[in-house]
Amino acid sequence: KNFKDMKFPKAILESLAKKKIEKPSPIQMQGLPTILSGRDLIGIAYTGSGKTLVYVLPLIMFCLEQEARLPFNRDEGPYGLIICPSRELAKQIHENIEHFTSNFRKHGLPAIRTCLAIGGIPTSEASDIIRSGVHIMVATPGRLMDMLNKKIVTLDVCRYLCLDEADRMIDMGFEDDVRTIFSYFSGQRQTLLFSATMPKKIQNFARSALVQPILVNVGRAGAASMNIVQEVEYVQPEAKICYILDCLRKTSPPVLIFAERKQDVDTIHEYLLLKGCGAVAIHGGKDMEERLRSIAEFKGGRKDILVATDVASKGLDFPEIQHVINYDMPEDIENYVHRIGRTGRGSSTGVATTMINAKVDEAVLSDLKHLLIEAKQRVPPFLASIITEADQLNEDMGSDGCGYCGGLGHRITACPKLENVQAKKAGDIGKKDYLAESAADY
């Protein structure tokens, strides 16, 4: 029930105290002993519940044990590999590890070297650390694949693999890359998979990648945190940008604004700057240096508002976010849960305001309605009036939700995500057949 009982050394306990983490959260109480005992784990918990510490602390302990037994030579390592979908999240995890390992020398413990392998940062920075022997590597799939292909890094001594925000990684099409990375391992490994949602395809992926995993589930997979007040407003498309100023008056800063498209992020950013607000923006079209600078300014409190696409919705931990504004409703309910999860983290509370109108797909609005009912939030009349076939079936049969993506407002027969996956597969089969026939002709 506390970190001391888990036998963590004094250096780590001091670092936890600096971060004002006094006692473990439910996922940490269950997950840390499981991982320290060497078992594979699937960790599902709502965003902001402290999943990062669950895989970072055991990895640091394992690396200390390895270094104490036999110090790492030049070009040796990494022992532990953490893969995550976005560059910003990788940077945040890397900073977290550095925070915990920075005072080891002071306590007479060996130094633990960590390297960051992400796009937008020169490979030479990571390869310098690898040359001196690296214990932990935090990477995005694309850059890691590139480094493995060029033999800059090997996974010969790697025994610990963590996939953070696994649902997001597979959504972004990284599944084949991750499976290819598995083939570079030469020894038996401990594999951990963390996700805020648990759709069917993640379950299938986990079954093939993990060995008898222990499932730690805090709350319903895909549910929103109860610490967030969710407000849904009906706003016409042309009035949305002006309505942002009304939303900003609800709470004190810092505030996060999410938009689906890059153009909308730039438009909102310019509008806020014209109105005299201290705002920064990030999206996939900006270069890495600018993205990191914007996040540093926002985290440091020099800017009050961050406008972003979904690149900032997964895993990023910003201090004391008071309010999340959704300029538009995401295309699926999982992204909505991730977005609003930037506020109300840990035991703090927050507000999330979402703008909807008649242009939003009815299936997503139905999922949103049921999510609000589950979290005991006020359902606006426009949402309450939406009654789908799934609602009728739920009343008649007492079952709820989609078995594939976990959305509460539709059944698996009407799942838009499943339809997209099937359409993509059908397209691929057509291409393969055509290519095979062409090859046979020659």
Disulfide bonds with the S-S distance in Angstrom:
none
